[in-house]
């Protein structure tokens, strides 16, 4: 995914391309963050809880997109070791 329009389409925000980020819902803001992370075709993307605030179907769509994107993915946990 190289251009912004394609990235917005991939996360289902193509109809919101003229909407200011501050006017998006919480889940839509998360989708925008994911879309922006793909601009420029990075090899590695760091995302912190990329699906927080999304409904179940949107969450699945984003994880499916991340899995087929070809970028390196890693997960972390903030659980403290005792």
C-alpha positions as CSV (number, residue, x, y, z in Angstrom):
1,X,0.0,0.0,0.0
2,X,1.7,3.1,-1.1
3,X,-0.7,6.0,-1.5
4,X,-3.0,7.5,1.1
5,X,-6.2,6.8,-0.8
6,X,-5.3,3.1,-1.1
7,X,-4.4,3.0,2.6
8,X,-7.8,4.6,3.6
9,X,-9.6,2.2,1.3
10,X,-7.9,-0.8,2.9
11,X,-9.2,0.2,6.4
12,X,-12.6,1.2,5.2
13,X,-12.2,5.0,5.6
14,X,-12.4,6.0,1.9
15,X,-15.7,7.8,2.5
16,X,-14.1,9.8,5.4
17,X,-11.2,11.1,3.4
18,X,-12.4,14.7,3.7
19,X,-13.2,14.4,7.4
20,X,-10.9,15.9,10.0
21,X,-9.3,13.4,12.3
22,X,-10.8,15.1,15.4
23,X,-14.3,14.5,14.0
24,X,-13.8,10.7,13.6
25,X,-15.1,8.2,16.2
26,X,-12.6,6.4,18.4
27,X,-12.6,3.3,16.2
28,X,-12.2,5.4,13.1
29,X,-9.2,7.2,14.6
30,X,-7.6,3.8,15.2
31,X,-8.2,2.8,11.6
32,X,-6.7,6.0,10.5
33,X,-3.6,5.3,12.6
34,X,-3.3,1.9,11.0
35,X,-3.8,3.4,7.5
36,X,-1.2,6.1,8.0
37,X,1.3,3.5,9.3
38,X,1.3,1.9,5.8
39,X,2.1,5.1,3.9
40,X,5.5,4.8,2.2
41,X,5.5,0.9,2.2
42,X,7.4,0.4,5.5
43,X,9.0,-3.0,6.2
44,X,8.3,-2.7,9.9
45,X,5.3,-1.0,11.7
46,X,5.1,-0.5,15.4
47,X,1.5,-0.3,16.6
48,X,0.3,-0.1,20.2
49,X,-3.1,-1.8,20.6
50,X,-4.1,-1.1,17.0
51,X,-7.6,-2.4,17.5
52,X,-8.5,-0.8,20.8
53,X,-11.9,0.9,20.6
54,X,-13.0,-1.0,17.5
55,X,-16.1,-3.2,17.2
56,X,-15.5,-7.0,16.7
57,X,-15.9,-7.0,12.9
58,X,-13.6,-4.0,12.4
59,X,-11.0,-5.6,14.8
60,X,-11.0,-8.8,12.7
61,X,-10.7,-6.8,9.4
62,X,-7.7,-4.9,10.8
63,X,-5.9,-8.0,12.0
64,X,-6.6,-9.7,8.7
65,X,-5.1,-6.7,6.9
66,X,-2.0,-6.7,9.1
67,X,-1.5,-10.4,8.6
68,X,-1.5,-10.2,4.8
69,X,0.3,-6.9,4.6
70,X,3.8,-8.3,4.4
71,X,5.1,-6.1,7.2
72,X,6.8,-7.5,10.3
73,X,4.5,-7.8,13.3
74,X,5.3,-8.2,16.9
75,X,3.2,-8.0,20.0
76,X,4.1,-6.9,23.5
77,X,2.5,-7.0,26.9
78,X,2.8,-4.5,29.7
79,X,2.4,-7.3,32.3
80,X,5.0,-7.0,34.9
81,X,7.2,-10.0,35.9
82,X,7.3,-10.7,39.6
